[in-house]
Amino acid sequence: QTPKPMTGAEAVCSGAVQTAIDSHAKAVICITSSGRAPAYVSKYRPPVPVIVVTPDEQLVQHCRSVFGQVGMLYKDIDNPDFKKIMADVQAFAKASGIVELEEGDSVVMLKRRRADKASVYDDQRLIMKAMVLGTPRPSSAPQHTAYKGKSIVYHRSTKLAMDTIIEDTKFRNFVRKTKIICTMGPQCWSEEMLGKLLDAGMNVARLNFSHGDHKGHKEVLDRFRKVCKAKNNTAAC
């Protein structure tokens, strides 16, 4: 549901999604500490990844349960060297297999301007920029927004099929926006099984309190966080 009148922040974010479509952008990049802007962006179902650059570890985990979002932990989002931030985002996106951002590619960036007074909230401080990385391509050059690898990538957003989960050759080339939430029973509580679930693509672990007590689930949670840290995984629980 969209409130009437629409807030300035939501208007900017909905416009950012439309701009990403119109400019054939390869990603929407949200630099944020609160997560408000990417939440609005995901509401309008962008056809490209939403890279959430934030210093908040909890927000990075939260991104694992929201449509299209991929969290990137970045401590210094107020760094005045914006080119450094964008270069780090490019490296992260490529290393994570999300999207290859190359020179000449279009992206849409959302960020808040600094407030003149810290105590004053300004709904209009959120700004959106349509950007080109590096040197723009000539207008006659094609804008490649698709994956250019040797394998086919499955760009499914709202539906999962068993073949794309079970068959290894498909799973490895399956770029999904749908999140995988696993309700874990006692058979999944060991470090070995938790690791297998994470390797298989689990985004969110859900504990079923019909099995076990609070003390037992606390032990499972501790093991889960231990395995996530060992695998450098930001799955939520």
Stockholm file with secondary structure:
# STOCKHOLM 1.0

chainA/1-237         QTPKPMTGAEAVCSGAVQTAIDSHAKAVICITSSGRAPAYVSKYRPPVPVIVVTPDEQLVQHCRSVFGQVGMLYKDIDNPDFKKIMADVQAFAKASGIVELEEGDSVVMLKRRRADKASVYDDQRLIMKAMVLGTPRPSSAPQHTAYKGKSIVYHRSTKLAMDTIIEDTKFRNFVRKTKIICTMGPQCWSEEMLGKLLDAGMNVARLNFSHGDHKGHKEVLDRFRKVCKAKNNTAAC
#=GR chainA/1-237 SS CCCSSCCHHHHHHHHHHHHHHHTTCSCEEEECSSSHHHHHHHHTCCSSCEEEEESCHHHHHHGGGSTTEEEEECSCTTCSCHHHHHHHHHHHHHHTTSCCCCTTCEEEEEEECCCSSTTCCCGGGEEEEEEESSSCCCTTSCCCCSCCSSSCCBCCSSCCCHHHHHCHHHHTTBCCCSCCEEEECGGGCSHHHHHHHHHTTCCEEEECTTSSCHHHHHHHHHHHHHHHHHTTCCCBC
#=GC SS_cons         CCCSSCCHHHHHHHHHHHHHHHTTCSCEEEECSSSHHHHHHHHTCCSSCEEEEESCHHHHHHGGGSTTEEEEECSCTTCSCHHHHHHHHHHHHHHTTSCCCCTTCEEEEEEECCCSSTTCCCGGGEEEEEEESSSCCCTTSCCCCSCCSSSCCBCCSSCCCHHHHHCHHHHTTBCCCSCCEEEECGGGCSHHHHHHHHHTTCCEEEECTTSSCHHHHHHHHHHHHHHHHHTTCCCBC
//
